[in-house]
Amino acid sequence: MLQRLTTGTRLKRRLRLFGVMALLAFAPLLIAATDPSCQALTARQEYGVNIVLQGQSWDETSLNAVLSALDRLPSHVVNQLGSRYQGPLNILSNPDSQSLSGARVYSSGANFFSTNEGVNELVLYPNQGEQTVLHELGHAYQLRLTPPGKYAWVFFQEEMRDFMRTTGWSLLSSDAEVAAALDQTQLNFAYDGANVWPVLSNFDPLEDYANTFALFFYNPSELQRRSPVRYDWMLRNVATDTR
């Protein structure tokens, strides 16, 4: 049976039609916004980092987490991600923890920052959240002045030593041991500060720093609640451009 359309019904249909037409008009832009190559271009143009696509396992969620994490950082922090000796930061995502060369750094999936191969590499296991990405970016920032492959040498820097003094860490290893070490896992530490983190992937101040960095930029009020001294230190030394 045919029915006459009321004025209200006709108006509703026109609005729905307009919505469909508008969606069709903007569809190319929406597709471009979620295309991995476009997102990689955005990362390179806006943040100066290279999202490596070839041979990687990126999906929309993972790419968005990286872009959102980068967007949370002040420009002076973004501009200093990675060792200054190694060029721009390269961000990868694969389930085998493979570096740019294809080498497997860990036996199982892991997230890590590395300069071992003469470039800045941030390798993510697929489907990581923003806070995890920020944690690894924290490592890339804290090691910005450290020579490639000599992560332990960050403990010769006053910034890291100040973070340790402020938060309750002590380095028990000698300067000679620091100079000979490849990374912090070969050094000994003591800690007499507050119990802030339920879990640290390694018991050392570099992991504490990366956790602090991530929470400060992801949820600053939560960091301030958990650890006012860490919040204040980040505010003074990282969030503020002191160059």
Phi, psi and omega in degrees: 000133177279140179236145176285141178272131175285164179301320180295320180295317179299320180296318180297319180293321179296320179296319178296319179296319178298320179297317178297316180296320179295320179297318178296322181295323183266358183305315179301323179292320180294319179296317180298322183295332182256002178287129183304320180294326177289321178293324176295321177296319177300316180297321181289317183285319186270329187238352178072022179246154179256115170272113183279123182260320185296126178077009183253174186241050181285147167226174185300320181297315182294317179297318179296325178296320179294312181296320179293320178296315179298323182292338179283344187269143174297154184299325181291335176282314179303320183290349181242019180286124179094161179299131182293346180277349194241012178079197185291161178280130175256129182246125182241161175214114178204153185281356184253007182054041181271138177279183179301326181283350184095358179291142176269112185280324178236156181287338177225170185304136181205164173250134180199158171249138185215146169236016186297334184257019176082010176221162174276118181233130171243112184253126182245142167287144183303152175065038175275149180274173182302318184294323177295317177299316179298323177301312181291325174297328175298319175296317180299326180282316184293337182258018185296333182254010185262134178300153183301132176074005180240061186298328182296336183292350175300337181282356170275351184268138184297326180300313180293320179295324178292319176301317180296315179300318184293324188260351174106015179267147172230136175270119182269341181281152180281166177300323179296322178291323176296316181298327183273343186281149174277320180210180187291341181291345178266005182245166181245140182226158170235152181221127178232023179271190182288156177276094187262321186250126176300326183218135167239133182297329169223147179278084179200161184290339177294321177289323176299315179301313182295320175299317180296313178303311183298313183288327179299316183273342180268317183209075186301325180295326177292320177295319179298324178291316183288319187208090179304325182292323177291318178301312181296322180294315179297319180299318182283320193256339182240309184293331178268131180282107183255012181293000000 
